[in-house]
Amino acid sequence: MQSSIQERQSYVHPHGAPARGRILMVASSPSVSGQTGWPIGFWAAELTHPLRTFEEAGFEVDLVSTQGGDLQMDQYSDPRDASGYSAHDVITLGYLQLDRFHAMLRSTKPLTEVNASDYDAIFLVGGQGPMYTFRNNADLQRLFVEFYESGKPSVAVCHSTTLLLEARLSNGTLLVDGKTWTGFADAEEAYADQAVGQRIQPYWIETEARALSNTTFKVAAPFSSYAIQDGNLITGQQQNSGAAAAELTVEALRSAVPAS
């Protein structure tokens, strides 16, 4: 007699429960700032803080990058850096003790090799790298718009919101047309420039966003946790807003699942 038993093994998240879904996180591959000459990449807290939120909520997370390969965090975002700038970031420090986190940063797939239909949401990690690697990135624009037009939570934080200055829907209109959103504020750029004694970024996102018509760009107090959800577009102001943006993402995903 043929057995009717069927078995399936699914991803088990760190707490031992089956995954609730899959989230795609996209980070910048390593680059060099044309403004400062610094090596740049992703801001650690903008990966680790949302990652913690997603994992504790039971979601599987895959990390890809603009070009693929090994990733590099921005120096000042590393809590082990001699500057002490991010020494308070115990969440990142905790992840740095995990072999699986280091494995996540190695040999990432390029974003062109992922299928949006395999994921429930997309989350763009910020940092200094996106100002160069996300801007004018047609492949990333297409991927983000595919998630957005499918009604899935589409999330960008800090400098990764530079993508929204250009991303257009399939009908040709800007994705942020008629939307309220946030990103790294001019006041925060001015503070960072003063702290290091030079201009850091080649352009400022808030200035560029406010030059767009029919969109509302809002910011809260400098370096406060601030995230906005407008439909399935979710944005966070800066590195202290990643967890807030992730929490909105989790809430959106949970509300999309019919009650049993």
C-alpha positions as a printed NumPy array, in Angstrom:
array([[  0.   ,   0.   ,   0.   ],
       [  1.296,   3.43 ,  -0.93 ],
       [  1.711,   5.718,   2.058],
       [ -0.29 ,   8.963,   2.109],
       [  2.164,  10.594,   4.507],
       [  3.843,  13.747,   3.202],
       [  6.71 ,  15.528,   4.875],
       [  8.129,  18.992,   4.384],
       [ 11.   ,  20.683,   6.161],
       [ 10.9  ,  24.452,   6.354],
       [ 13.278,  27.097,   7.65 ],
       [ 13.423,  27.22 ,  11.445],
       [ 14.288,  30.631,  12.849],
       [ 16.653,  31.001,  15.841],
       [ 13.885,  30.675,  18.449],
       [ 12.882,  27.294,  17.045],
       [  9.559,  28.288,  15.472],
       [  8.801,  27.896,  11.735],
       [  9.34 ,  31.046,   9.701],
       [  6.348,  33.345,   9.157],
       [  7.648,  34.493,   5.793],
       [ 10.713,  35.759,   3.945],
       [ 12.127,  39.261,   3.819],
       [ 14.759,  40.45 ,   1.366],
       [ 17.307,  42.953,   2.674],
       [ 19.497,  44.809,   0.166],
       [ 22.785,  46.474,   1.143],
       [ 25.421,  48.408,  -0.738],
       [ 28.475,  46.575,  -1.96 ],
       [ 31.76 ,  48.199,  -0.864],
       [ 32.617,  51.41 ,  -2.668],
       [ 34.702,  54.545,  -2.25 ],
       [ 33.25 ,  57.976,  -1.569],
       [ 33.933,  60.371,  -4.397],
       [ 33.479,  63.181,  -1.888],
       [ 35.823,  62.095,   0.93 ],
       [ 37.846,  59.228,  -0.524],
       [ 36.726,  56.998,   2.371],
       [ 35.918,  53.316,   1.871],
       [ 32.142,  53.051,   2.3  ],
       [ 29.469,  50.39 ,   2.478],
       [ 26.45 ,  49.849,   4.741],
       [ 25.674,  51.29 ,   8.178],
       [ 25.752,  48.413,  10.661],
       [ 22.746,  49.396,  12.799],
       [ 20.585,  49.747,   9.708],
       [ 21.128,  46.057,   9.061],
       [ 21.345,  44.599,  12.56 ],
       [ 18.503,  46.446,  14.278],
       [ 15.895,  45.576,  11.623],
       [ 17.364,  42.067,  11.359],
       [ 16.78 ,  41.553,  15.071],
       [ 13.191,  42.766,  14.733],
       [ 12.516,  40.45 ,  11.794],
       [ 14.14 ,  37.42 ,  13.377],
       [ 12.392,  37.872,  16.706],
       [  9.082,  38.155,  14.836],
       [  9.843,  34.82 ,  13.154],
       [ 10.773,  35.913,   9.622],
       [ 13.504,  34.418,   7.478],
       [ 15.877,  37.063,   6.099],
       [ 18.104,  36.925,   3.034],
       [ 20.738,  39.598,   2.417],
       [ 21.855,  40.546,  -1.085],
       [ 23.887,  43.458,  -2.411],
       [ 24.247,  45.718,  -5.384],
       [ 27.18 ,  43.844,  -6.918],
       [ 27.407,  40.66 ,  -4.848],
       [ 30.411,  39.463,  -2.864],
       [ 31.66 ,  40.362,   0.617],
       [ 30.141,  43.369,   2.369],
       [ 31.795,  46.071,   4.434],
       [ 30.216,  48.184,   7.159],
       [ 30.935,  51.888,   7.391],
       [ 33.834,  52.369,   9.802],
       [ 32.037,  54.655,  12.245],
       [ 29.111,  52.232,  12.46 ],
       [ 31.309,  49.423,  13.793],
       [ 30.956,  49.399,  17.615],
       [ 34.535,  48.082,  17.84 ],
       [ 35.975,  51.091,  15.997],
       [ 38.546,  53.107,  17.936],
       [ 36.495,  56.285,  17.436],
       [ 33.858,  54.926,  19.821],
       [ 31.158,  56.562,  17.679],
       [ 28.929,  53.464,  17.744],
       [ 30.242,  51.868,  20.931],
       [ 26.712,  52.051,  22.366],
       [ 25.365,  49.743,  19.654],
       [ 25.129,  46.518,  21.632],
       [ 22.786,  44.938,  19.074],
       [ 25.447,  45.096,  16.368],
       [ 28.063,  44.02 ,  18.876],
       [ 25.948,  40.989,  19.677],
       [ 25.565,  40.007,  16.027],
       [ 29.315,  40.351,  15.559],
       [ 29.741,  37.445,  17.981],
       [ 27.732,  35.14 ,  15.7  ],
       [ 29.354,  33.081,  12.967],
       [ 26.09 ,  33.103,  11.028],
       [ 26.138,  36.895,  10.871],
       [ 29.655,  36.953,   9.434],
       [ 28.57 ,  34.284,   6.951],
       [ 25.647,  36.502,   5.951],
       [ 28.085,  39.286,   5.015],
       [ 30.263,  37.002,   2.895],
       [ 29.685,  36.13 ,  -0.738],
       [ 26.301,  37.826,  -1.026],
       [ 24.283,  37.337,  -4.173],
       [ 23.886,  40.343,  -6.454],
       [ 20.36 ,  41.718,  -6.39 ],
       [ 19.91 ,  40.784, -10.055],
       [ 19.859,  37.097,  -9.069],
       [ 16.831,  37.245,  -6.775],
       [ 13.19 ,  36.694,  -7.591],
       [ 10.784,  39.118,  -5.96 ],
       [  8.049,  36.488,  -5.908],
       [ 10.091,  34.492,  -3.371],
       [  9.752,  37.228,  -0.743],
       [  7.059,  38.995,   1.25 ],
       [  8.832,  42.355,   1.681],
       [ 11.95 ,  44.264,   0.665],
       [ 14.079,  46.357,   3.032],
       [ 16.857,  48.64 ,   1.748],
       [ 19.745,  49.041,   4.2  ],
       [ 21.257,  52.513,   4.375],
       [ 24.768,  53.779,   4.907],
       [ 27.18 ,  55.915,   2.94 ],
       [ 27.443,  53.431,   0.081],
       [ 23.854,  53.837,  -1.199],
       [ 24.497,  57.483,  -2.074],
       [ 26.651,  56.108,  -4.883],
       [ 25.526,  52.526,  -5.453],
       [ 21.738,  52.986,  -5.152],
       [ 21.522,  56.259,  -7.087],
       [ 20.993,  55.704, -10.825],
       [ 20.725,  51.95 , -10.161],
       [ 18.119,  50.804, -12.688],
       [ 18.215,  47.176, -11.51 ],
       [ 17.47 ,  48.138,  -7.901],
       [ 14.756,  50.543,  -9.001],
       [ 13.051,  47.78 , -10.997],
       [ 13.277,  45.329,  -8.093],
       [ 11.916,  47.799,  -5.542],
       [  9.076,  48.856,  -7.85 ],
       [  8.19 ,  45.202,  -8.482],
       [  7.7  ,  44.673,  -4.749],
       [  5.777,  47.921,  -4.414],
       [  3.439,  47.289,  -7.334],
       [  2.78 ,  43.792,  -5.986],
       [  1.422,  45.387,  -2.812],
       [  4.258,  44.097,  -0.629],
       [  5.878,  46.215,   2.097],
       [  8.641,  48.19 ,   0.38 ],
       [ 11.028,  49.762,   2.848],
       [ 13.967,  52.165,   2.685],
       [ 15.84 ,  53.826,   5.535],
       [ 18.348,  56.645,   5.887],
       [ 20.502,  57.196,   2.789],
       [ 18.941,  54.231,   0.991],
       [ 15.942,  56.528,   0.412],
       [ 18.013,  58.131,  -2.342],
       [ 16.43 ,  55.46 ,  -4.558],
       [ 13.063,  57.148,  -4.102],
       [ 14.307,  60.343,  -5.715],
       [ 14.231,  58.532,  -9.059],
       [ 12.28 ,  55.241,  -8.866],
       [  9.317,  55.265, -11.222],
       [  6.289,  53.009, -11.451],
       [  5.487,  51.04 , -14.586],
       [  3.222,  53.914, -15.717],
       [  6.164,  56.327, -15.588],
       [  5.173,  58.317, -12.512],
       [  7.518,  58.668,  -9.557],
       [  6.856,  56.071,  -6.888],
       [  6.711,  58.842,  -4.266],
       [  4.163,  60.849,  -6.248],
       [  1.407,  61.689,  -3.763],
       [  3.301,  59.936,  -0.961],
       [  4.54 ,  61.094,   2.444],
       [  7.983,  59.778,   3.285],
       [ 11.226,  60.48 ,   5.123],
       [ 14.975,  59.995,   4.858],
       [ 18.244,  61.47 ,   6.093],
       [ 17.591,  65.086,   7.046],
       [ 19.573,  68.149,   6.004],
       [ 20.077,  69.024,   9.689],
       [ 21.678,  65.624,  10.214],
       [ 23.931,  66.093,   7.197],
       [ 25.021,  69.491,   8.529],
       [ 25.785,  67.974,  11.934],
       [ 27.867,  65.183,  10.391],
       [ 29.762,  67.616,   8.172],
       [ 30.596,  69.843,  11.133],
       [ 31.717,  66.85 ,  13.196],
       [ 34.3  ,  65.74 ,  10.624],
       [ 35.151,  69.196,   9.301],
       [ 34.202,  68.602,   5.667],
       [ 31.316,  67.938,   3.328],
       [ 30.6  ,  64.206,   3.407],
       [ 27.824,  63.593,   0.891],
       [ 27.724,  64.667,  -2.76 ],
       [ 24.085,  65.766,  -2.357],
       [ 21.523,  65.929,   0.43 ],
       [ 18.392,  63.78 ,   0.175],
       [ 16.037,  66.21 ,   1.912],
       [ 17.068,  69.061,  -0.387],
       [ 16.55 ,  66.874,  -3.457],
       [ 13.23 ,  65.508,  -2.185],
       [ 11.789,  68.939,  -1.457],
       [ 12.524,  69.936,  -5.047],
       [ 10.129,  67.228,  -6.283],
       [  6.52 ,  68.163,  -6.967],
       [  3.477,  66.387,  -5.519],
       [  5.306,  64.571,  -2.737],
       [  5.658,  65.269,   0.996],
       [  9.024,  64.757,   2.676],
       [  8.878,  64.933,   6.477],
       [ 11.572,  64.757,   9.143],
       [ 11.518,  64.597,  12.931],
       [ 14.098,  65.895,  15.396],
       [ 17.657,  65.086,  14.297],
       [ 18.7  ,  61.493,  15.009],
       [ 15.407,  60.556,  16.645],
       [ 13.651,  57.304,  15.787],
       [ 11.146,  58.182,  13.073],
       [  9.459,  56.034,  10.451],
       [  6.479,  56.63 ,   8.174],
       [  4.118,  54.167,   6.514],
       [  2.115,  55.435,   3.547],
       [  0.325,  52.496,   1.991],
       [  2.905,  49.792,   1.424],
       [  5.775,  52.305,   1.27 ],
       [  7.676,  52.459,   4.568],
       [ 10.591,  54.815,   5.188],
       [ 12.889,  55.563,   8.124],
       [ 14.772,  58.804,   8.747],
       [ 18.25 ,  57.56 ,   9.726],
       [ 20.248,  54.877,  11.544],
       [ 18.156,  55.198,  14.706],
       [ 14.97 ,  54.516,  12.742],
       [ 15.705,  51.078,  11.296],
       [ 13.955,  49.138,  14.04 ],
       [ 10.893,  51.408,  13.836],
       [ 10.672,  50.857,  10.073],
       [ 11.069,  47.104,  10.615],
       [  8.299,  47.098,  13.226],
       [  5.948,  48.771,  10.74 ],
       [  6.955,  46.134,   8.193],
       [  6.158,  43.273,  10.583],
       [  2.8  ,  44.844,  11.451],
       [  1.959,  45.198,   7.756],
       [  2.866,  41.57 ,   7.059],
       [  0.848,  40.305,  10.005],
       [ -2.205,  42.316,   9.015],
       [ -1.994,  40.866,   5.499],
       [ -2.362,  37.302,   6.827],
       [ -6.021,  36.257,   7.269],
       [ -6.935,  35.228,  10.81 ],
       [ -7.276,  31.467,  11.192]])
